[in-house]
Amino acid sequence: MRLTAILKAIGASCPDPGISRAEVTGLSIDSRATEAGELFFAITGAASDGHDYLAQAGKKGAVAAVVSRKISGCPIAQIVVEDTREALALAACEFYAHPSDSLPVIGITGTNGKTTVAWLVQQMLAGRGTGCGLMGTIYNITGPGEREKSELTTDMPHHLQQMLARMRDNGLRAAVMEVSSHALDQKRTLGTTYRVAVFTNLTPDHLDYHQDMERYFGAKSLLFSGLDSSARSVVGWDDPWGEKLVGTIGGPVITFGRREDSDIRILDWHPGRDGAEIRLDISGQNISAQVGLPGGFNAQNIAAACGVGVAMGLSAETLQRLIPALEPVPGRMEPVRAGQPFNVLVDYAHTPDALEKALDAAREHTRARLVSVVGCGGDRMTGKRAPMGEISVRKADFTVVTSDNPRSEDPLKIIEMVLEGVRRGGGVEGENYLAQPDRRKAIHAALAMMAAGDTLLIAGKGHEDYQILPGGTIHFDDREVARKELLLMGFAAVD
């Protein structure tokens, strides 16, 4: 694509007419990975500023650089715009021929449930025969047999639009994506057209970035403020923030929840050994189905997915047929089985609200004691550490406090902050809690105290297969560790 087309899309001009006619082969924000013919965008982030790397991008062969301030003495042609993040998003849409204009995109935002709802929607649409792509926290699916691990909940604009273009070119007929508050605030999804937008809920998280709940809500609301008149919104309004959001949306809204006036109303949830029976009222039509997803909070996730189904034209009868085939999300209340007479569940819960819901869900499937392994990440919202400790000791019969991803922080200091909440909630060391900084040893200690009918919830990391320590990143998967420990304890694998 000629640079002139991109310049028109971002509303900018190039000081060198000769360069403006150059062919652009790609878009880049990393000078180290820039290739010849690419257009470099200088993005200012928390840790680095792309304006400091213009010369390196030029040496790699970038045709020009899009900047928000001109850097003197730099040999590469500079195209000045007011906001390079916005310019990158608009340029990406143009470069990849606006894939969301021809591919129905479903965007899902909220504190908890984004990953599960996206996963369920993708399965529903695929089960109905609609080839559906997925972009989210765990996997990106861009075509038949094309599945790859994702690095960000919502990718950078040029990668995001490239994936949507691959879905379109691979013949998929829909795409579902998780949309994080960071991505909305940083304009990563700017220019993307949504057929359906979903709000799950809002609870305290990322307040180190957003500062307060109103700003956090404002960021989430951006997904809905840009919808055109043909788009539909699906909103969980048991949550007061969802109810507030409904009042701001101009277009059609499908509500879900337990409220009697919900369009998708949760009537009942009966937990079983490995799942539950759910009853829903879908726009006046009652359905019931068996689901293989443990945890009462999944009633909300299934209702949200059904709301998307309705928005995409699926009937209540079709949804009733599709629900039993839904598979759990990796790392979300995922069971680890090795023939043991007790439950072991791995979940991503890393906020107070998510941990409380995960423990409540685990309790539904527990005949005897509930044990929790919990920790908190480093370099993140410190205010959630004590509440998570308090919730764990209050909801579980025994709590093992350990490390999550301490990152650059001292793990012992993080643990001590969690223990403040544990003690505040009535924790007595040795009686209903212990602290073990080594996560592997913590899981071993928890498993060693399990008996028939007990449940162990290993919370915080879910699907992650790594642990970020002050000394670097290591391979670590809670599911692998728990399974190996169970086998060492003499249980015979059955899966």
C-alpha positions in Angstrom: 0.0 0.0 0.0 1.3 3.5 -0.8 2.1 5.7 2.1 -0.3 8.4 0.6 -3.3 6.1 1.4 -2.2 5.7 5.0 -1.5 9.4 5.3 -5.1 10.2 4.1 -6.5 7.7 6.7 -4.7 9.3 9.6 -5.2 12.8 8.4 -1.5 13.7 8.0 1.0 14.8 5.4 4.6 13.9 4.7 7.2 16.7 4.3 8.9 14.7 1.6 6.7 14.2 -1.5 9.0 11.5 -2.8 8.6 9.4 0.3 4.8 9.9 0.4 4.6 7.8 -2.8 6.6 5.0 -1.3 5.2 1.5 -0.8 4.6 0.5 2.8 5.0 -3.2 3.4 3.9 -3.3 7.1 3.4 -1.3 10.3 5.8 -1.5 13.3 6.1 -0.1 16.8 9.3 -2.0 17.8 12.5 -0.6 16.2 14.3 -3.9 17.0 11.8 -5.9 14.9 11.2 -3.3 12.1 11.8 -4.6 8.6 12.6 -2.8 5.4 9.6 -1.0 3.9 7.6 -0.7 7.1 6.1 2.4 8.6 7.3 3.0 12.2 5.0 4.5 14.8 6.7 6.1 17.8 4.5 5.0 20.8 5.1 6.4 24.2 4.6 3.8 26.9 5.1 3.4 30.6 8.6 2.0 30.3 9.9 3.4 26.9 9.3 6.0 24.3 9.4 5.1 20.6 10.7 8.6 19.8 14.1 7.5 21.3 14.4 4.8 18.6 13.8 6.6 15.3 17.4 6.2 14.2 17.3 2.5 14.8 14.0 2.1 12.9 15.6 4.0 10.0 18.6 1.7 10.0 16.3 -1.3 9.8 14.8 0.2 6.7 11.6 1.9 7.9 10.2 4.2 5.1 9.2 6.9 7.6 8.2 7.4 11.2 4.9 8.7 12.6 5.7 10.8 15.6 3.8 13.1 18.0 6.9 15.5 18.3 9.6 16.0 15.8 13.1 14.8 16.8 15.9 17.0 15.6 18.9 15.5 13.9 17.1 12.3 13.0 17.8 11.0 9.4 14.4 9.3 9.0 11.4 11.2 7.5 9.0 12.2 10.3 5.2 12.5 9.9 3.8 14.5 12.8 0.4 13.7 14.3 -1.3 14.7 17.5 -1.7 11.1 18.8 0.5 8.2 17.5 -1.7 5.6 19.2 -4.8 6.9 17.3 -2.8 7.1 14.1 -1.6 3.5 14.4 -5.1 2.2 14.9 -6.5 4.1 11.9 -3.5 3.2 9.8 -3.9 -0.5 10.7 -7.6 -0.5 9.7 -6.7 1.1 6.3 -3.6 -1.2 5.7 -5.7 -4.3 6.3 -8.7 -3.0 4.3 -11.1 -2.6 7.3 -11.8 -6.3 8.0 -14.4 -5.6 10.6 -16.6 -3.9 7.9 -17.2 -7.3 6.3 -16.7 -9.6 9.3 -19.2 -9.3 12.1 -17.2 -8.7 15.3 -18.4 -9.3 18.9 -16.5 -7.3 21.5 -16.7 -8.4 25.2 -15.5 -6.3 28.1 -15.9 -6.4 31.9 -13.7 -7.2 34.9 -14.6 -10.9 35.1 -16.0 -13.3 32.6 -14.5 -11.9 29.4 -12.5 -15.0 28.6 -15.2 -17.4 29.4 -18.0 -15.6 27.6 -15.7 -15.2 24.5 -14.9 -18.9 24.6 -18.5 -19.9 24.9 -19.7 -17.6 22.1 -17.0 -18.9 19.8 -18.2 -22.5 20.5 -21.8 -21.6 20.1 -21.3 -19.9 16.7 -19.0 -22.7 15.5 -21.5 -25.3 16.7 -24.2 -23.6 14.7 -22.0 -23.8 11.6 -20.8 -20.2 11.6 -17.0 -20.3 11.3 -15.9 -18.0 14.2 -12.5 -16.6 15.1 -11.4 -15.8 18.6 -9.0 -13.2 20.1 -8.4 -13.2 23.8 -6.4 -14.0 26.9 -5.6 -17.6 26.1 -5.8 -18.3 22.4 -6.2 -16.6 19.1 -8.1 -18.6 16.5 -7.8 -17.1 13.0 -8.9 -20.0 10.8 -9.5 -23.8 10.6 -6.5 -25.3 12.4 -5.0 -21.9 13.2 -4.7 -21.6 16.9 -1.9 -19.8 18.7 -1.2 -18.6 22.3 -2.0 -14.9 22.8 0.3 -12.5 24.6 -2.2 -9.7 25.4 -5.9 -9.8 26.2 -6.4 -7.3 23.4 -3.5 -7.0 21.0 -1.9 -3.9 19.6 -3.8 -2.3 16.6 -1.7 -3.6 13.8 -1.7 -7.1 15.1 -5.4 -7.0 15.9 -6.4 -5.8 12.4 -4.0 -8.3 10.9 -5.7 -11.2 12.7 -9.2 -9.9 11.7 -8.0 -9.8 8.1 -6.7 -13.4 8.4 -10.1 -14.5 9.7 -11.8 -12.7 6.9 -9.5 -14.2 4.3 -9.8 -17.7 5.8 -13.5 -17.5 5.2 -14.7 -17.2 8.8 -18.1 -15.5 9.2 -17.7 -13.9 12.6 -15.1 -13.0 15.2 -15.3 -12.7 19.0 -12.7 -10.7 21.0 -12.0 -9.8 24.5 -11.7 -6.0 24.8 -9.7 -4.9 27.9 -10.0 -1.5 29.6 -6.3 -0.8 28.8 -7.0 -1.4 25.1 -10.0 0.9 25.0 -8.1 3.6 26.9 -5.1 3.3 24.6 -7.2 3.3 21.5 -6.1 -0.1 20.3 -9.5 -1.0 19.0 -10.2 2.4 17.4 -11.7 2.0 13.9 -13.0 -1.6 14.6 -16.7 -1.9 13.8 -18.7 -4.1 16.3 -21.9 -6.0 15.5 -22.4 -6.9 19.2 -20.8 -5.4 22.3 -21.0 -7.2 25.7 -20.6 -5.9 29.3 -20.2 -8.6 31.9 -19.6 -6.7 35.2 -17.3 -4.3 36.9 -15.3 -4.9 40.1 -12.1 -3.3 41.5 -9.1 -4.1 39.3 -6.5 -2.2 37.4 -7.0 0.8 39.7 -3.2 1.3 39.6 -3.8 2.3 36.0 -7.3 3.8 36.0 -7.0 5.4 39.5 -10.7 5.0 40.5 -13.8 3.1 39.6 -15.4 5.9 37.6 -12.4 6.2 35.3 -12.4 2.4 35.0 -16.1 2.4 34.1 -15.4 5.2 31.7 -12.8 3.2 29.9 -15.1 0.2 29.6 -17.9 2.4 28.3 -15.9 3.4 25.3 -16.7 0.1 23.7 -20.4 1.1 23.6 -20.1 4.8 22.9 -18.8 4.2 19.4 -21.5 1.7 18.2 -23.5 2.4 15.2 -27.3 2.2 15.1 -27.3 -1.4 13.7 -25.2 -2.8 16.6 -26.6 -4.5 19.7 -25.4 -4.3 23.2 -25.6 -7.2 25.7 -25.4 -6.0 29.3 -25.3 -7.8 32.6 -27.4 -5.6 34.8 -27.5 -7.5 38.1 -24.3 -5.4 38.4 -25.1 -1.7 39.3 -22.4 -0.6 36.8 -24.2 -2.6 34.1 -27.5 -0.9 35.1 -25.7 2.5 34.8 -24.3 1.5 31.4 -27.8 0.6 30.1 -28.9 4.2 30.7 -26.2 5.6 28.5 -26.7 3.3 25.4 -28.7 4.7 22.6 -29.2 1.6 20.5 -30.9 -1.8 21.2 -29.9 -3.5 24.4 -30.3 -7.2 25.5 -30.0 -7.5 29.3 -29.1 -10.6 31.2 -29.1 -11.6 34.8 -31.4 -12.8 37.6 -33.6 -9.7 37.6 -37.2 -10.4 36.6 -37.1 -7.8 33.8 -34.0 -9.3 32.2 -34.3 -10.3 28.5 -32.1 -13.4 29.3 -33.2 -14.3 32.8 -31.4 -16.9 35.0 -34.2 -18.9 36.6 -32.2 -21.7 38.3 -28.8 -23.3 38.6 -28.5 -26.8 40.1 -24.8 -27.9 40.6 -23.9 -31.6 40.0 -20.6 -33.5 40.3 -18.8 -32.0 37.3 -21.3 -29.4 36.1 -24.9 -28.2 36.6 -28.3 -27.8 35.1 -29.3 -24.3 34.1 -32.7 -22.9 33.5 -33.1 -19.7 31.5 -36.0 -17.5 30.3 -35.0 -16.3 26.9 -37.3 -13.5 25.9 -40.3 -15.3 27.4 -39.3 -18.9 26.4 -38.1 -21.2 29.1 -35.2 -23.6 28.4 -33.2 -26.0 30.5 -29.9 -27.7 29.7 -27.0 -29.6 31.3 -23.7 -27.8 31.3 -20.2 -29.1 32.0 -19.0 -25.9 33.6 -18.7 -26.0 37.4 -19.5 -22.9 39.4 -22.6 -20.8 39.9 -21.0 -17.7 38.4 -21.0 -19.5 35.1 -24.8 -19.0 35.0 -24.0 -15.3 34.3 -21.4 -16.3 31.6 -23.8 -18.7 29.9 -26.6 -16.1 30.0 -24.3 -13.5 28.5 -23.3 -15.9 25.7 -27.0 -16.6 25.0 -27.5 -12.9 24.8 -24.9 -12.7 22.0 -26.6 -15.7 20.4 -29.9 -13.9 20.3 -28.2 -10.8 19.0 -26.7 -13.0 16.2 -30.1 -14.5 15.3 -30.0 -17.8 17.3 -33.3 -19.1 18.6 -34.0 -20.3 22.1 -34.3 -23.9 20.7 -30.9 -23.6 19.0 -29.3 -22.3 22.2 -30.8 -25.2 24.2 -29.2 -27.6 21.8 -25.8 -25.9 21.9 -25.4 -25.3 25.6 -24.7 -29.0 26.6 -21.8 -29.2 24.1 -20.0 -26.2 25.6 -16.6 -27.0 27.0 -14.9 -25.3 30.0 -12.2 -22.7 29.4 -8.6 -23.8 30.1 -7.6 -22.5 33.5 -11.1 -21.4 34.5 -12.4 -23.8 37.2 -10.4 -26.5 35.3 -10.4 -29.9 37.1 -7.1 -31.8 37.5 -7.8 -35.5 37.6 -5.4 -38.3 38.5 -7.8 -40.8 40.1 -7.8 -39.0 43.5 -10.9 -39.1 45.7 -11.1 -35.3 46.0 -11.5 -32.3 43.7 -8.6 -30.2 42.4 -9.6 -27.1 40.5 -7.3 -24.5 38.9 -8.7 -21.0 38.3 -7.5 -17.7 37.1 -9.2 -15.7 39.9 -6.8 -12.9 40.8 -9.2 -10.2 42.1 -11.1 -10.2 45.4 -14.5 -10.5 43.5 -13.2 -13.3 41.3 -11.7 -15.2 44.2 -14.9 -15.0 46.2 -16.9 -16.3 43.3 -14.4 -19.1 42.6 -14.5 -20.2 46.3 -18.3 -20.1 46.3 -18.3 -22.2 43.2 -15.8 -24.7 44.6 -17.9 -25.0 47.7 -20.9 -26.1 45.6 -18.9 -29.2 44.7 -17.4 -29.9 48.1 -18.7 -32.5 50.5 -16.0 -32.0 53.2 -13.2 -29.4 53.5 -12.4 -26.6 51.0 -8.7 -25.6 50.8 -7.4 -22.6 48.9 -4.0 -21.8 47.5 -3.8 -18.1 46.9 -1.3 -15.3 46.2 -1.1 -11.9 44.6 1.0 -10.6 41.7 3.8 -8.0 42.1 4.0 -4.5 40.6 0.2 -4.4 40.5 -2.7 -3.1 42.6 -1.5 -3.5 46.2 -4.9 -2.7 47.6 -6.4 -6.0 46.6 -3.9 -8.1 48.6 -5.3 -8.0 52.1 -8.9 -8.3 50.9 -8.0 -11.5 48.9 -6.4 -13.0 52.0 -9.4 -12.1 54.1 -11.8 -13.6 51.6 -9.8 -16.8 51.3 -9.6 -17.4 55.1 -13.3 -16.6 55.4 -14.6 -18.7 52.5 -12.1 -21.7 52.7 -11.5 -24.0 55.6 -7.8 -23.8 55.1 -5.7 -21.3 53.2 -2.1 -21.7 51.8 -0.7 -18.2 51.0 2.0 -18.3 48.4 3.6 -16.4 45.5 1.8 -15.6 42.3 3.9 -13.6 39.8 5.9 -11.5 42.2 7.7 -9.8 39.2 10.2 -7.3 40.6 8.8 -7.2 44.1 10.0 -9.2 47.1 7.6 -12.2 47.4 7.8 -12.1 51.2 6.5 -8.5 51.3 3.6 -9.4 49.0 2.7 -12.4 51.2 2.8 -10.3 54.3 0.3 -7.9 52.8 -2.0 -10.9 52.0 -1.5 -12.2 55.5 -2.7 -8.9 57.0 -6.1 -9.8 55.5 -5.9 -13.4 56.5 -5.3 -12.5 60.2 -8.0 -9.8 60.0 -10.4 -12.5 58.8 -9.7 -14.8 61.8 -6.7 -16.6 60.5 -4.6 -18.6 63.0 -1.3 -19.9 61.7 -1.2 -23.7 61.6 -4.9 -23.9 62.4 -6.5 -22.5 59.2 -3.6 -21.1 57.2 0.1 -21.4 56.5 2.4 -19.4 54.3 4.8 -21.0 51.8 6.6 -18.6 49.3 7.6 -21.4 46.9 4.5 -22.0 44.8 5.4 -25.6 44.0 5.9 -26.4 47.7 2.6 -24.6 48.5 0.7 -26.8 46.1 2.4 -29.9 47.5 1.5 -28.8 51.1 -2.1 -28.3 50.1 -2.4 -31.6 48.4 -0.8 -33.4 51.3 -3.7 -32.3 53.6 -6.5 -33.4 51.2 -8.9 -36.2 52.1 -11.9 -37.9 50.3 -14.7 -35.3 49.6 -12.4 -32.3 49.9 -11.8 -29.7 47.2 -8.6 -27.8 46.5 -8.8 -24.5 44.6 -5.5 -23.3 43.2 -6.2 -19.7 42.3 -4.5 -16.8 40.5 -2.7 -18.2 37.5 -5.2 -20.4 35.7 -4.0 -21.1 32.1 -0.6 -19.5 32.6 2.4 -21.7 32.0 5.0 -19.4 33.5 5.9 -17.6 36.7 7.5 -14.2 36.7 10.0 -14.0 39.5 12.4 -11.2 40.5 15.2 -13.2 38.9 13.4 -13.9 35.6 10.6 -15.9 34.1 10.4 -19.7 34.6 8.0 -22.4 33.2 5.3 -23.0 35.7 1.8 -24.4 35.1 -0.4 -25.0 38.2 -2.2 -27.9 36.3 1.1 -29.6 35.5 2.4 -29.2 39.0 -0.7 -30.4 40.7 -1.0 -33.5 38.4 2.6 -34.4 38.9 2.3 -34.1 42.7 -0.8 -36.3 42.6 1.0 -39.0 40.6 3.9 -38.8 43.0 1.3 -39.4 45.8 0.4 -42.7 44.2 -2.7 -41.9 42.4 -3.2 -43.4 38.9 -4.0 -41.0 36.1 -7.4 -41.6 34.5 -7.4 -38.9 31.8 
